[in-house]
Amino acid sequence: HVQLVESGGGSVQVGGSLRLSCVASGDIIGRYCMGWFRQIPDKEREGVAYIAGNDVTTYPDSLKGRVTIARDDAKNTLYLEMNNLRPGDTGMYYCAQAGRTWNGGDCQYSVQQYDYWGQGTQVTVS
């Protein structure tokens, strides 16, 4: 049974930083594609960062340089570091795990290809 629990969200001023965490249970996350997504009001859920089983990371062009995804296998925890935050980054942030074990390639999959989701953590930038 996969369970993902996010934390670390909050309110931050423009230009500030946040570090989100996602503690996973059920299996070793290093075996799977893992991703961070966000739901901004009035927009579809979108990918923020992805990490593959070989630690290769992928980011959408719009966020490159401002976000960093990392994984701690010993703690079975996924992280998202966000810097230079802007009001447009305000939204609910989710971590997600693909349903199948990683089998090569990057992990920039669509929302539908991620099967397990946390409850989300709210980020507000003002």
Backbone as XML, in Angstrom:
<?xml version="1.0"?>
<chain id="A" units="angstrom">
  <residue number="1" name="HIS">
    <atom name="N" x="0.856" y="-1.189" z="0.000"/>
    <atom name="CA" x="0.000" y="0.000" z="0.000"/>
    <atom name="C" x="0.889" y="1.235" z="0.000"/>
  </residue>
  <residue number="2" name="VAL">
    <atom name="N" x="0.819" y="2.014" z="-1.048"/>
    <atom name="CA" x="1.642" y="3.217" z="-1.182"/>
    <atom name="C" x="0.962" y="4.385" z="-0.489"/>
  </residue>
  <residue number="3" name="GLN">
    <atom name="N" x="1.729" y="5.073" z="0.319"/>
    <atom name="CA" x="1.231" y="6.292" z="0.956"/>
    <atom name="C" x="2.287" y="7.371" z="0.817"/>
  </residue>
  <residue number="4" name="LEU">
    <atom name="N" x="1.861" y="8.539" z="0.399"/>
    <atom name="CA" x="2.748" y="9.689" z="0.222"/>
    <atom name="C" x="2.218" y="10.829" z="1.069"/>
  </residue>
  <residue number="5" name="VAL">
    <atom name="N" x="3.076" y="11.403" z="1.882"/>
    <atom name="CA" x="2.648" y="12.469" z="2.781"/>
    <atom name="C" x="3.568" y="13.674" z="2.596"/>
  </residue>
  <residue number="6" name="GLU">
    <atom name="N" x="3.003" y="14.764" z="2.073"/>
    <atom name="CA" x="3.778" y="15.975" z="1.839"/>
    <atom name="C" x="3.766" y="16.887" z="3.063"/>
  </residue>
  <residue number="7" name="SER">
    <atom name="N" x="4.794" y="17.709" z="3.153"/>
    <atom name="CA" x="4.857" y="18.747" z="4.175"/>
    <atom name="C" x="5.810" y="19.829" z="3.698"/>
  </residue>
  <residue number="8" name="GLY">
    <atom name="N" x="5.826" y="20.929" z="4.418"/>
    <atom name="CA" x="6.773" y="21.985" z="4.108"/>
    <atom name="C" x="6.189" y="23.203" z="3.419"/>
  </residue>
  <residue number="9" name="GLY">
    <atom name="N" x="4.931" y="23.114" z="3.035"/>
    <atom name="CA" x="4.305" y="24.273" z="2.424"/>
    <atom name="C" x="4.077" y="25.375" z="3.442"/>
  </residue>
  <residue number="10" name="GLY">
    <atom name="N" x="3.651" y="26.528" z="2.942"/>
    <atom name="CA" x="3.370" y="27.644" z="3.826"/>
    <atom name="C" x="3.298" y="28.934" z="3.050"/>
  </residue>
  <residue number="11" name="SER">
    <atom name="N" x="3.314" y="30.018" z="3.781"/>
    <atom name="CA" x="3.273" y="31.343" z="3.173"/>
    <atom name="C" x="4.676" y="31.921" z="3.138"/>
  </residue>
  <residue number="12" name="VAL">
    <atom name="N" x="5.007" y="32.503" z="2.017"/>
    <atom name="CA" x="6.357" y="33.043" z="1.846"/>
    <atom name="C" x="6.276" y="34.312" z="1.014"/>
  </residue>
  <residue number="13" name="GLN">
    <atom name="N" x="7.214" y="35.203" z="1.230"/>
    <atom name="CA" x="7.238" y="36.443" z="0.466"/>
    <atom name="C" x="7.847" y="36.216" z="-0.913"/>
  </residue>
  <residue number="14" name="VAL">
    <atom name="N" x="7.514" y="37.094" z="-1.807"/>
    <atom name="CA" x="8.076" y="37.051" z="-3.156"/>
    <atom name="C" x="9.602" y="37.049" z="-3.063"/>
  </residue>
  <residue number="15" name="GLY">
    <atom name="N" x="10.208" y="36.143" z="-3.822"/>
    <atom name="CA" x="11.654" y="36.019" z="-3.786"/>
    <atom name="C" x="12.165" y="35.018" z="-2.764"/>
  </residue>
  <residue number="16" name="GLY">
    <atom name="N" x="11.266" y="34.529" z="-1.928"/>
    <atom name="CA" x="11.668" y="33.597" z="-0.888"/>
    <atom name="C" x="11.828" y="32.174" z="-1.394"/>
  </residue>
  <residue number="17" name="SER">
    <atom name="N" x="12.121" y="31.279" z="-0.462"/>
    <atom name="CA" x="12.364" y="29.878" z="-0.789"/>
    <atom name="C" x="11.562" y="28.966" z="0.126"/>
  </residue>
  <residue number="18" name="LEU">
    <atom name="N" x="11.301" y="27.778" z="-0.380"/>
    <atom name="CA" x="10.659" y="26.742" z="0.414"/>
    <atom name="C" x="11.247" y="25.398" z="0.041"/>
  </residue>
  <residue number="19" name="ARG">
    <atom name="N" x="11.230" y="24.487" z="1.005"/>
    <atom name="CA" x="11.634" y="23.113" z="0.753"/>
    <atom name="C" x="10.491" y="22.198" z="1.150"/>
  </residue>
  <residue number="20" name="LEU">
    <atom name="N" x="9.943" y="21.535" z="0.170"/>
    <atom name="CA" x="8.862" y="20.591" z="0.406"/>
    <atom name="C" x="9.432" y="19.191" z="0.581"/>
  </residue>
  <residue number="21" name="SER">
    <atom name="N" x="8.756" y="18.402" z="1.423"/>
    <atom name="CA" x="9.154" y="17.017" z="1.651"/>
    <atom name="C" x="7.980" y="16.100" z="1.367"/>
  </residue>
  <residue number="22" name="CYS">
    <atom name="N" x="8.290" y="14.894" z="0.989"/>
    <atom name="CA" x="7.265" y="13.884" z="0.747"/>
    <atom name="C" x="7.795" y="12.559" z="1.276"/>
  </residue>
  <residue number="23" name="VAL">
    <atom name="N" x="7.231" y="12.108" z="2.383"/>
    <atom name="CA" x="7.641" y="10.837" z="2.971"/>
    <atom name="C" x="6.786" y="9.733" z="2.373"/>
  </residue>
  <residue number="24" name="ALA">
    <atom name="N" x="7.451" y="8.710" z="1.871"/>
    <atom name="CA" x="6.747" y="7.621" z="1.200"/>
    <atom name="C" x="6.811" y="6.344" z="2.018"/>
  </residue>
  <residue number="25" name="SER">
    <atom name="N" x="5.742" y="5.574" z="1.944"/>
    <atom name="CA" x="5.727" y="4.246" z="2.535"/>
    <atom name="C" x="5.111" y="3.291" z="1.527"/>
  </residue>
  <residue number="26" name="GLY">
    <atom name="N" x="5.445" y="2.047" z="1.656"/>
    <atom name="CA" x="4.889" y="1.043" z="0.765"/>
    <atom name="C" x="5.923" y="0.380" z="-0.113"/>
  </residue>
  <residue number="27" name="ASP">
    <atom name="N" x="6.898" y="1.126" z="-0.560"/>
    <atom name="CA" x="7.980" y="0.559" z="-1.379"/>
    <atom name="C" x="9.094" y="1.591" z="-1.476"/>
  </residue>
  <residue number="28" name="ILE">
    <atom name="N" x="10.220" y="1.177" z="-1.953"/>
    <atom name="CA" x="11.378" y="2.065" z="-2.080"/>
    <atom name="C" x="11.164" y="2.985" z="-3.273"/>
  </residue>
  <residue number="29" name="ILE">
    <atom name="N" x="11.148" y="4.283" z="-3.030"/>
    <atom name="CA" x="10.812" y="5.214" z="-4.116"/>
    <atom name="C" x="11.889" y="5.262" z="-5.181"/>
  </residue>
  <residue number="30" name="GLY">
    <atom name="N" x="13.101" y="4.848" z="-4.845"/>
    <atom name="CA" x="14.163" y="4.830" z="-5.842"/>
    <atom name="C" x="13.904" y="3.863" z="-6.978"/>
  </residue>
  <residue number="31" name="ARG">
    <atom name="N" x="12.928" y="2.999" z="-6.838"/>
    <atom name="CA" x="12.606" y="2.042" z="-7.887"/>
    <atom name="C" x="11.627" y="2.616" z="-8.901"/>
  </residue>
  <residue number="32" name="TYR">
    <atom name="N" x="11.119" y="3.807" z="-8.625"/>
    <atom name="CA" x="10.032" y="4.375" z="-9.434"/>
    <atom name="C" x="10.370" y="5.763" z="-9.937"/>
  </residue>
  <residue number="33" name="CYS">
    <atom name="N" x="9.660" y="6.147" z="-10.990"/>
    <atom name="CA" x="9.615" y="7.566" z="-11.336"/>
    <atom name="C" x="8.844" y="8.278" z="-10.235"/>
  </residue>
  <residue number="34" name="MET">
    <atom name="N" x="9.407" y="9.394" z="-9.789"/>
    <atom name="CA" x="8.740" y="10.228" z="-8.799"/>
    <atom name="C" x="8.645" y="11.645" z="-9.355"/>
  </residue>
  <residue number="35" name="GLY">
    <atom name="N" x="7.575" y="12.324" z="-8.984"/>
    <atom name="CA" x="7.411" y="13.673" z="-9.493"/>
    <atom name="C" x="6.746" y="14.593" z="-8.492"/>
  </residue>
  <residue number="36" name="TRP">
    <atom name="N" x="6.951" y="15.864" z="-8.678"/>
    <atom name="CA" x="6.217" y="16.919" z="-7.978"/>
    <atom name="C" x="5.329" y="17.613" z="-9.011"/>
  </residue>
  <residue number="37" name="PHE">
    <atom name="N" x="4.100" y="17.836" z="-8.611"/>
    <atom name="CA" x="3.127" y="18.524" z="-9.448"/>
    <atom name="C" x="2.501" y="19.650" z="-8.640"/>
  </residue>
  <residue number="38" name="ARG">
    <atom name="N" x="1.839" y="20.548" z="-9.335"/>
    <atom name="CA" x="1.128" y="21.609" z="-8.631"/>
    <atom name="C" x="-0.193" y="21.904" z="-9.319"/>
  </residue>
  <residue number="39" name="GLN">
    <atom name="N" x="-1.113" y="22.364" z="-8.494"/>
    <atom name="CA" x="-2.436" y="22.770" z="-8.976"/>
    <atom name="C" x="-2.602" y="24.237" z="-8.644"/>
  </residue>
  <residue number="40" name="ILE">
    <atom name="N" x="-2.485" y="25.056" z="-9.662"/>
    <atom name="CA" x="-2.688" y="26.492" z="-9.479"/>
    <atom name="C" x="-4.151" y="26.790" z="-9.768"/>
  </residue>
  <residue number="41" name="PRO">
    <atom name="N" x="-4.769" y="27.668" z="-8.994"/>
    <atom name="CA" x="-6.193" y="27.972" z="-9.202"/>
    <atom name="C" x="-6.519" y="28.284" z="-10.655"/>
  </residue>
  <residue number="42" name="ASP">
    <atom name="N" x="-7.566" y="27.664" z="-11.154"/>
    <atom name="CA" x="-8.077" y="27.859" z="-12.503"/>
    <atom name="C" x="-7.166" y="27.295" z="-13.585"/>
  </residue>
  <residue number="43" name="LYS">
    <atom name="N" x="-6.214" y="26.456" z="-13.194"/>
    <atom name="CA" x="-5.341" y="25.824" z="-14.177"/>
    <atom name="C" x="-5.297" y="24.317" z="-13.956"/>
  </residue>
  <residue number="44" name="GLU">
    <atom name="N" x="-4.909" y="23.590" z="-14.978"/>
    <atom name="CA" x="-4.772" y="22.155" z="-14.847"/>
    <atom name="C" x="-3.537" y="21.822" z="-14.020"/>
  </residue>
  <residue number="45" name="ARG">
    <atom name="N" x="-3.572" y="20.635" z="-13.407"/>
    <atom name="CA" x="-2.415" y="20.177" z="-12.654"/>
    <atom name="C" x="-1.237" y="20.038" z="-13.613"/>
  </residue>
  <residue number="46" name="GLU">
    <atom name="N" x="-0.082" y="20.510" z="-13.177"/>
    <atom name="CA" x="1.088" y="20.497" z="-14.055"/>
    <atom name="C" x="2.306" y="19.962" z="-13.321"/>
  </residue>
  <residue number="47" name="GLY">
    <atom name="N" x="3.221" y="19.383" z="-14.086"/>
    <atom name="CA" x="4.444" y="18.860" z="-13.519"/>
    <atom name="C" x="5.422" y="19.963" z="-13.190"/>
  </residue>
  <residue number="48" name="VAL">
    <atom name="N" x="6.117" y="19.792" z="-12.088"/>
    <atom name="CA" x="7.097" y="20.768" z="-11.616"/>
    <atom name="C" x="8.510" y="20.196" z="-11.711"/>
  </residue>
  <residue number="49" name="ALA">
    <atom name="N" x="8.650" y="18.906" z="-11.377"/>
    <atom name="CA" x="9.966" y="18.282" z="-11.376"/>
    <atom name="C" x="9.793" y="16.773" z="-11.325"/>
  </residue>
  <residue number="50" name="TYR">
    <atom name="N" x="10.772" y="16.080" z="-11.893"/>
    <atom name="CA" x="10.708" y="14.627" z="-11.955"/>
    <atom name="C" x="12.087" y="14.053" z="-11.660"/>
  </residue>
  <residue number="51" name="ILE">
    <atom name="N" x="12.092" y="12.841" z="-11.086"/>
    <atom name="CA" x="13.370" y="12.180" z="-10.845"/>
    <atom name="C" x="13.222" y="10.698" z="-11.151"/>
  </residue>
  <residue number="52" name="ALA">
    <atom name="N" x="14.207" y="10.193" z="-11.880"/>
    <atom name="CA" x="14.170" y="8.794" z="-12.297"/>
    <atom name="C" x="14.969" y="7.925" z="-11.339"/>
  </residue>
  <residue number="53" name="GLY">
    <atom name="N" x="14.899" y="6.630" z="-11.568"/>
    <atom name="CA" x="15.602" y="5.693" z="-10.720"/>
    <atom name="C" x="17.115" y="5.843" z="-10.738"/>
  </residue>
  <residue number="54" name="ASN">
    <atom name="N" x="17.636" y="6.417" z="-11.788"/>
    <atom name="CA" x="19.092" y="6.644" z="-11.878"/>
    <atom name="C" x="19.464" y="8.060" z="-11.449"/>
  </residue>
  <residue number="55" name="ASP">
    <atom name="N" x="18.523" y="8.739" z="-10.778"/>
    <atom name="CA" x="18.716" y="10.090" z="-10.241"/>
    <atom name="C" x="18.718" y="11.182" z="-11.304"/>
  </residue>
  <residue number="56" name="VAL">
    <atom name="N" x="18.435" y="10.822" z="-12.533"/>
    <atom name="CA" x="18.323" y="11.858" z="-13.558"/>
    <atom name="C" x="17.070" y="12.684" z="-13.290"/>
  </residue>
  <residue number="57" name="THR">
    <atom name="N" x="17.233" y="13.993" z="-13.304"/>
    <atom name="CA" x="16.120" y="14.897" z="-13.021"/>
    <atom name="C" x="15.682" y="15.620" z="-14.289"/>
  </residue>
  <residue number="58" name="THR">
    <atom name="N" x="14.414" y="15.947" z="-14.328"/>
    <atom name="CA" x="13.847" y="16.650" z="-15.473"/>
    <atom name="C" x="12.938" y="17.755" z="-14.966"/>
  </residue>
  <residue number="59" name="TYR">
    <atom name="N" x="13.000" y="18.896" z="-15.633"/>
    <atom name="CA" x="12.186" y="20.041" z="-15.244"/>
    <atom name="C" x="11.554" y="20.670" z="-16.482"/>
  </residue>
  <residue number="60" name="PRO">
    <atom name="N" x="10.362" y="21.210" z="-16.344"/>
    <atom name="CA" x="9.811" y="21.987" z="-17.459"/>
    <atom name="C" x="10.646" y="23.252" z="-17.650"/>
  </residue>
  <residue number="61" name="ASP">
    <atom name="N" x="10.753" y="23.709" z="-18.883"/>
    <atom name="CA" x="11.591" y="24.870" z="-19.183"/>
    <atom name="C" x="11.208" y="26.092" z="-18.346"/>
  </residue>
  <residue number="62" name="SER">
    <atom name="N" x="9.934" y="26.225" z="-18.062"/>
    <atom name="CA" x="9.457" y="27.407" z="-17.345"/>
    <atom name="C" x="9.949" y="27.471" z="-15.906"/>
  </residue>
  <residue number="63" name="LEU">
    <atom name="N" x="10.395" y="26.340" z="-15.365"/>
    <atom name="CA" x="10.806" y="26.298" z="-13.960"/>
    <atom name="C" x="12.280" y="25.979" z="-13.771"/>
  </residue>
  <residue number="64" name="LYS">
    <atom name="N" x="12.971" y="25.673" z="-14.841"/>
    <atom name="CA" x="14.398" y="25.360" z="-14.724"/>
    <atom name="C" x="15.147" y="26.501" z="-14.053"/>
  </residue>
  <residue number="65" name="GLY">
    <atom name="N" x="16.003" y="26.131" z="-13.127"/>
    <atom name="CA" x="16.786" y="27.127" z="-12.423"/>
    <atom name="C" x="16.167" y="27.613" z="-11.134"/>
  </residue>
  <residue number="66" name="ARG">
    <atom name="N" x="14.872" y="27.349" z="-10.949"/>
    <atom name="CA" x="14.200" y="27.798" z="-9.720"/>
    <atom name="C" x="13.771" y="26.637" z="-8.836"/>
  </residue>
  <residue number="67" name="VAL">
    <atom name="N" x="13.741" y="25.431" z="-9.361"/>
    <atom name="CA" x="13.321" y="24.274" z="-8.577"/>
    <atom name="C" x="14.349" y="23.162" z="-8.699"/>
  </residue>
  <residue number="68" name="THR">
    <atom name="N" x="14.468" y="22.390" z="-7.638"/>
    <atom name="CA" x="15.370" y="21.241" z="-7.619"/>
    <atom name="C" x="14.682" y="20.094" z="-6.911"/>
  </residue>
  <residue number="69" name="ILE">
    <atom name="N" x="14.652" y="18.953" z="-7.566"/>
    <atom name="CA" x="14.086" y="17.745" z="-6.957"/>
    <atom name="C" x="15.235" y="16.863" z="-6.494"/>
  </residue>
  <residue number="70" name="ALA">
    <atom name="N" x="15.014" y="16.206" z="-5.364"/>
    <atom name="CA" x="16.034" y="15.307" z="-4.831"/>
    <atom name="C" x="15.347" y="14.182" z="-4.075"/>
  </residue>
  <residue number="71" name="ARG">
    <atom name="N" x="16.105" y="13.128" z="-3.864"/>
    <atom name="CA" x="15.542" y="11.959" z="-3.190"/>
    <atom name="C" x="16.554" y="11.442" z="-2.182"/>
  </residue>
  <residue number="72" name="ASP">
    <atom name="N" x="16.079" y="11.083" z="-1.017"/>
    <atom name="CA" x="16.904" y="10.458" z="0.008"/>
    <atom name="C" x="16.405" y="9.031" z="0.172"/>
  </residue>
  <residue number="73" name="ASP">
    <atom name="N" x="17.154" y="8.090" z="-0.382"/>
    <atom name="CA" x="16.694" y="6.704" z="-0.357"/>
    <atom name="C" x="16.666" y="6.136" z="1.062"/>
  </residue>
  <residue number="74" name="ALA">
    <atom name="N" x="17.595" y="6.545" z="1.892"/>
    <atom name="CA" x="17.642" y="6.036" z="3.262"/>
    <atom name="C" x="16.389" y="6.432" z="4.042"/>
  </residue>
  <residue number="75" name="LYS">
    <atom name="N" x="15.855" y="7.608" z="3.728"/>
    <atom name="CA" x="14.647" y="8.090" z="4.417"/>
    <atom name="C" x="13.388" y="7.856" z="3.592"/>
  </residue>
  <residue number="76" name="ASN">
    <atom name="N" x="13.572" y="7.316" z="2.399"/>
    <atom name="CA" x="12.446" y="7.117" z="1.476"/>
    <atom name="C" x="11.631" y="8.396" z="1.333"/>
  </residue>
  <residue number="77" name="THR">
    <atom name="N" x="12.346" y="9.477" z="1.117"/>
    <atom name="CA" x="11.738" y="10.798" z="1.091"/>
    <atom name="C" x="12.141" y="11.553" z="-0.158"/>
  </residue>
  <residue number="78" name="LEU">
    <atom name="N" x="11.172" y="12.243" z="-0.704"/>
    <atom name="CA" x="11.366" y="13.077" z="-1.889"/>
    <atom name="C" x="11.319" y="14.531" z="-1.464"/>
  </residue>
  <residue number="79" name="TYR">
    <atom name="N" x="12.143" y="15.361" z="-2.093"/>
    <atom name="CA" x="12.203" y="16.779" z="-1.738"/>
    <atom name="C" x="12.003" y="17.646" z="-2.977"/>
  </residue>
  <residue number="80" name="LEU">
    <atom name="N" x="11.532" y="18.846" z="-2.729"/>
    <atom name="CA" x="11.469" y="19.861" z="-3.774"/>
    <atom name="C" x="11.934" y="21.175" z="-3.168"/>
  </residue>
  <residue number="81" name="GLU">
    <atom name="N" x="13.042" y="21.674" z="-3.682"/>
    <atom name="CA" x="13.548" y="22.972" z="-3.265"/>
    <atom name="C" x="13.079" y="24.002" z="-4.287"/>
  </residue>
  <residue number="82" name="MET">
    <atom name="N" x="12.463" y="25.074" z="-3.806"/>
    <atom name="CA" x="11.958" y="26.115" z="-4.689"/>
    <atom name="C" x="12.552" y="27.450" z="-4.265"/>
  </residue>
  <residue number="83" name="ASN">
    <atom name="N" x="13.088" y="28.171" z="-5.206"/>
    <atom name="CA" x="13.736" y="29.452" z="-4.933"/>
    <atom name="C" x="13.111" y="30.557" z="-5.776"/>
  </residue>
  <residue number="84" name="ASN">
    <atom name="N" x="13.382" y="31.796" z="-5.349"/>
    <atom name="CA" x="12.886" y="32.959" z="-6.080"/>
    <atom name="C" x="11.393" y="32.819" z="-6.387"/>
  </residue>
  <residue number="85" name="LEU">
    <atom name="N" x="10.650" y="32.511" z="-5.362"/>
    <atom name="CA" x="9.222" y="32.255" z="-5.543"/>
    <atom name="C" x="8.466" y="33.504" z="-5.949"/>
  </residue>
  <residue number="86" name="ARG">
    <atom name="N" x="7.427" y="33.270" z="-6.759"/>
    <atom name="CA" x="6.622" y="34.359" z="-7.313"/>
    <atom name="C" x="5.156" y="34.119" z="-6.972"/>
  </residue>
  <residue number="87" name="PRO">
    <atom name="N" x="4.317" y="35.144" z="-7.016"/>
    <atom name="CA" x="2.891" y="34.937" z="-6.744"/>
    <atom name="C" x="2.279" y="33.856" z="-7.645"/>
  </residue>
  <residue number="88" name="GLY">
    <atom name="N" x="2.762" y="33.738" z="-8.866"/>
    <atom name="CA" x="2.249" y="32.724" z="-9.784"/>
    <atom name="C" x="2.579" y="31.308" z="-9.386"/>
  </residue>
  <residue number="89" name="ASP">
    <atom name="N" x="3.430" y="31.130" z="-8.386"/>
    <atom name="CA" x="3.742" y="29.796" z="-7.877"/>
    <atom name="C" x="2.749" y="29.349" z="-6.811"/>
  </residue>
  <residue number="90" name="THR">
    <atom name="N" x="1.854" y="30.215" z="-6.428"/>
    <atom name="CA" x="0.864" y="29.874" z="-5.410"/>
    <atom name="C" x="-0.028" y="28.744" z="-5.884"/>
  </residue>
  <residue number="91" name="GLY">
    <atom name="N" x="-0.175" y="27.734" z="-5.043"/>
    <atom name="CA" x="-1.024" y="26.602" z="-5.384"/>
    <atom name="C" x="-0.785" y="25.445" z="-4.446"/>
  </residue>
  <residue number="92" name="MET">
    <atom name="N" x="-1.448" y="24.333" z="-4.748"/>
    <atom name="CA" x="-1.279" y="23.111" z="-3.978"/>
    <atom name="C" x="-0.223" y="22.253" z="-4.675"/>
  </residue>
  <residue number="93" name="TYR">
    <atom name="N" x="0.724" y="21.782" z="-3.907"/>
    <atom name="CA" x="1.819" y="20.989" z="-4.447"/>
    <atom name="C" x="1.684" y="19.544" z="-4.001"/>
  </residue>
  <residue number="94" name="TYR">
    <atom name="N" x="1.831" y="18.643" z="-4.960"/>
    <atom name="CA" x="1.655" y="17.220" z="-4.709"/>
    <atom name="C" x="2.897" y="16.441" z="-5.130"/>
  </residue>
  <residue number="95" name="CYS">
    <atom name="N" x="3.219" y="15.408" z="-4.365"/>
    <atom name="CA" x="4.195" y="14.452" z="-4.880"/>
    <atom name="C" x="3.434" y="13.250" z="-5.418"/>
  </residue>
  <residue number="96" name="ALA">
    <atom name="N" x="4.062" y="12.559" z="-6.344"/>
    <atom name="CA" x="3.400" y="11.450" z="-7.007"/>
    <atom name="C" x="4.407" y="10.373" z="-7.379"/>
  </residue>
  <residue number="97" name="GLN">
    <atom name="N" x="3.904" y="9.167" z="-7.450"/>
    <atom name="CA" x="4.723" y="8.001" z="-7.791"/>
    <atom name="C" x="4.082" y="7.266" z="-8.949"/>
  </residue>
  <residue number="98" name="ALA">
    <atom name="N" x="4.907" y="6.895" z="-9.908"/>
    <atom name="CA" x="4.389" y="6.106" z="-11.016"/>
    <atom name="C" x="4.019" y="4.719" z="-10.534"/>
  </residue>
  <residue number="99" name="GLY">
    <atom name="N" x="3.093" y="4.083" z="-11.240"/>
    <atom name="CA" x="2.626" y="2.788" z="-10.795"/>
    <atom name="C" x="3.573" y="1.652" z="-11.092"/>
  </residue>
  <residue number="100" name="ARG">
    <atom name="N" x="4.380" y="1.799" z="-12.151"/>
    <atom name="CA" x="5.300" y="0.736" z="-12.537"/>
    <atom name="C" x="6.724" y="1.112" z="-12.158"/>
  </residue>
  <residue number="101" name="THR">
    <atom name="N" x="7.551" y="0.101" z="-11.904"/>
    <atom name="CA" x="8.934" y="0.387" z="-11.571"/>
    <atom name="C" x="9.632" y="1.023" z="-12.767"/>
  </residue>
  <residue number="102" name="TRP">
    <atom name="N" x="10.621" y="1.883" z="-12.458"/>
    <atom name="CA" x="11.339" y="2.604" z="-13.499"/>
    <atom name="C" x="12.095" y="1.625" z="-14.384"/>
  </residue>
  <residue number="103" name="ASN">
    <atom name="N" x="12.047" y="1.889" z="-15.679"/>
    <atom name="CA" x="12.659" y="0.971" z="-16.634"/>
    <atom name="C" x="13.498" y="1.720" z="-17.660"/>
  </residue>
  <residue number="104" name="GLY">
    <atom name="N" x="14.084" y="2.847" z="-17.228"/>
    <atom name="CA" x="14.911" y="3.631" z="-18.135"/>
    <atom name="C" x="14.169" y="4.855" z="-18.638"/>
  </residue>
  <residue number="105" name="GLY">
    <atom name="N" x="14.917" y="5.797" z="-19.135"/>
    <atom name="CA" x="14.357" y="7.022" z="-19.677"/>
    <atom name="C" x="14.064" y="8.041" z="-18.599"/>
  </residue>
  <residue number="106" name="ASP">
    <atom name="N" x="13.598" y="9.213" z="-19.034"/>
    <atom name="CA" x="13.270" y="10.218" z="-18.040"/>
    <atom name="C" x="11.843" y="9.977" z="-17.543"/>
  </residue>
  <residue number="107" name="CYS">
    <atom name="N" x="11.435" y="10.774" z="-16.593"/>
    <atom name="CA" x="10.157" y="10.533" z="-15.930"/>
    <atom name="C" x="9.160" y="11.663" z="-16.133"/>
  </residue>
  <residue number="108" name="GLN">
    <atom name="N" x="9.365" y="12.451" z="-17.175"/>
    <atom name="CA" x="8.445" y="13.553" z="-17.419"/>
    <atom name="C" x="7.165" y="13.018" z="-18.048"/>
  </residue>
  <residue number="109" name="TYR">
    <atom name="N" x="6.429" y="12.292" z="-17.233"/>
    <atom name="CA" x="5.179" y="11.695" z="-17.670"/>
    <atom name="C" x="4.030" y="12.667" z="-17.437"/>
  </residue>
  <residue number="110" name="SER">
    <atom name="N" x="2.889" y="12.335" z="-18.020"/>
    <atom name="CA" x="1.691" y="13.134" z="-17.777"/>
    <atom name="C" x="1.122" y="12.815" z="-16.403"/>
  </residue>
  <residue number="111" name="VAL">
    <atom name="N" x="0.218" y="13.645" z="-15.966"/>
    <atom name="CA" x="-0.468" y="13.443" z="-14.683"/>
    <atom name="C" x="-1.101" y="12.061" z="-14.642"/>
  </residue>
  <residue number="112" name="GLN">
    <atom name="N" x="-1.693" y="11.657" z="-15.744"/>
    <atom name="CA" x="-2.411" y="10.386" z="-15.783"/>
    <atom name="C" x="-1.500" y="9.180" z="-15.629"/>
  </residue>
  <residue number="113" name="GLN">
    <atom name="N" x="-0.220" y="9.354" z="-15.897"/>
    <atom name="CA" x="0.699" y="8.229" z="-15.811"/>
    <atom name="C" x="1.302" y="8.070" z="-14.421"/>
  </residue>
  <residue number="114" name="TYR">
    <atom name="N" x="0.932" y="8.930" z="-13.528"/>
    <atom name="CA" x="1.332" y="8.781" z="-12.134"/>
    <atom name="C" x="0.130" y="8.244" z="-11.358"/>
  </residue>
  <residue number="115" name="ASP">
    <atom name="N" x="0.343" y="7.159" z="-10.641"/>
    <atom name="CA" x="-0.779" y="6.434" z="-10.049"/>
    <atom name="C" x="-1.038" y="6.746" z="-8.581"/>
  </residue>
  <residue number="116" name="TYR">
    <atom name="N" x="-0.020" y="7.204" z="-7.870"/>
    <atom name="CA" x="-0.174" y="7.413" z="-6.439"/>
    <atom name="C" x="0.154" y="8.876" z="-6.123"/>
  </residue>
  <residue number="117" name="TRP">
    <atom name="N" x="-0.699" y="9.447" z="-5.267"/>
    <atom name="CA" x="-0.610" y="10.876" z="-4.971"/>
    <atom name="C" x="-0.728" y="11.128" z="-3.478"/>
  </residue>
  <residue number="118" name="GLY">
    <atom name="N" x="-0.015" y="12.138" z="-3.036"/>
    <atom name="CA" x="-0.196" y="12.593" z="-1.671"/>
    <atom name="C" x="-1.394" y="13.521" z="-1.583"/>
  </residue>
  <residue number="119" name="GLN">
    <atom name="N" x="-1.630" y="14.046" z="-0.394"/>
    <atom name="CA" x="-2.788" y="14.901" z="-0.165"/>
    <atom name="C" x="-2.504" y="16.356" z="-0.532"/>
  </residue>
  <residue number="120" name="GLY">
    <atom name="N" x="-1.236" y="16.672" z="-0.732"/>
    <atom name="CA" x="-0.858" y="18.013" z="-1.137"/>
    <atom name="C" x="-0.449" y="18.894" z="0.026"/>
  </residue>
  <residue number="121" name="THR">
    <atom name="N" x="0.342" y="19.901" z="-0.295"/>
    <atom name="CA" x="0.731" y="20.911" z="0.680"/>
    <atom name="C" x="0.626" y="22.273" z="-0.002"/>
  </residue>
  <residue number="122" name="GLN">
    <atom name="N" x="0.009" y="23.220" z="0.673"/>
    <atom name="CA" x="-0.295" y="24.519" z="0.092"/>
    <atom name="C" x="0.917" y="25.446" z="0.155"/>
  </residue>
  <residue number="123" name="VAL">
    <atom name="N" x="1.191" y="26.087" z="-0.968"/>
    <atom name="CA" x="2.231" y="27.117" z="-1.048"/>
    <atom name="C" x="1.568" y="28.425" z="-1.445"/>
  </residue>
  <residue number="124" name="THR">
    <atom name="N" x="1.813" y="29.450" z="-0.658"/>
    <atom name="CA" x="1.242" y="30.768" z="-0.941"/>
    <atom name="C" x="2.372" y="31.786" z="-0.975"/>
  </residue>
  <residue number="125" name="VAL">
    <atom name="N" x="2.467" y="32.494" z="-2.075"/>
    <atom name="CA" x="3.528" y="33.492" z="-2.257"/>
    <atom name="C" x="2.874" y="34.867" z="-2.421"/>
  </residue>
  <residue number="126" name="SER">
    <atom name="N" x="3.257" y="35.798" z="-1.571"/>
    <atom name="CA" x="2.662" y="37.134" z="-1.662"/>
    <atom name="C" x="3.662" y="38.204" z="-1.255"/>
  </residue>
</chain>
